[in-house]
Amino acid sequence: MFKKIYIEITNNCNLDCNFCIKNKRSKKFMTIDEYSKVLENIKPYTKYVYLHLMGEPLLHPKINEIIDMTSDIGINVNITTNGYLINRVVSNKNIRQINVSLHSFDDKYKINLDDYLNKVFDACEILNNNGTIINYRLWVNSKYYQEIINKLEEKYNTKIRFNHNGNFTLKDNIFISTKEEFTWPTLNSNEEGSSTGTCLALKDHIGILSNLDLVACCLDSNGDISFGNLNDKSLSDILSSKKFLKLKNEFKNNIKSEKLCQNCNFYK
C-alpha cells in the first residue's frame, strides 16, 4: 500500500508562473477511459489520490466526473490548485482536501489580489462547510507574502503565529502552511549532485503522468524516470519490475543511482 498516489490528469496549465519548471512533454488531458484504467490499477494499492503533478487539475473539462469516479470506489481525493478555477469544483462534496497555492497569484494575470483572494475564500468556505479540508500554501519568498498573510488574518479574525514547521490553524479544518521555494531537479543541473541519500518515493508514493507513464514522484516533471506505462503493463507488473525494485532497494540503502535523484534535494 502507498500512502498516496499522484495522478496528473493534465499537464496543461492556465498560468505561466516564473517559478514553474514548465515541462517539455506534449500537452495532454487524460481521457475518462484512461482514468478508469488508472483507477482499476491503483485501487488495491492506496486510499489517497492526489490530483497533482504538473499542470492545473481544475483545467480538466471532466474534473468533477473524475473526482466522483474516484470517491465512488472508496479512494479519497486530494487536489492541489492555483485557485484561479476553484469555482469549477465549489459544489463538489467528494473532495477530502484541497491545497491552494496562494503564491501562484500574480497581477500579470489581470486580476487584483483582493478579487483573487475573495474568490478563493468564498469557494473554500463552501467547500469547508461540505467537509473538505482547506490548506492554503504560501512560499515565504512570495512577492505578495505579507499582503496575503494580512488578508488571511483579516478573513479568519486571527493573528497568525506559525509553529516550527511553518503551519497554523486558521479555524477547524482550515490551515495555512509556509515553506521556502524549492528547486526543481533536472538532469542538467549546474550543481554537483550526490549519489548518497534516501527518499520516500516508491515506498510512500508514486506518480502517474497524463500519458499513463509511472514515475517515482511528483518532482519528475519531464518523466525522466519512467518504470512503464499503464497502457502496456499492469501496475502490479510495474511494481515487481527489476527497475522499480532496484531503485526502491537503493533508496533503502542510502543510494541514489538515477541522475535526477542525485540532483534533487527536496527530501533532504
Secondary structure, 3 states (H helix, E strand, C coil): CECEEEECCECCCCCCCCCCCCCCCCCCECCHHHHHHHHHHHCCCECEEEECCCCCHHHCCCHHHHHHHHHHCCCEEEEEECCCCHHHHCCCCCCCEEEEEHHHCCHHHCCCHHHHHHHHHHHHHHHHHCCCEEEEEEECCCCCHHHHHHHHHHHHCCCCCCCCCCEEEEECCEEEEEECCCCCCCCCCCCCCCCECCCCECCCEEEECCCCEEECCCCCCCCCCEEEECCCCCHHHHHCCHHHHHHHHHHHCCECCCHHHHCCCCCC
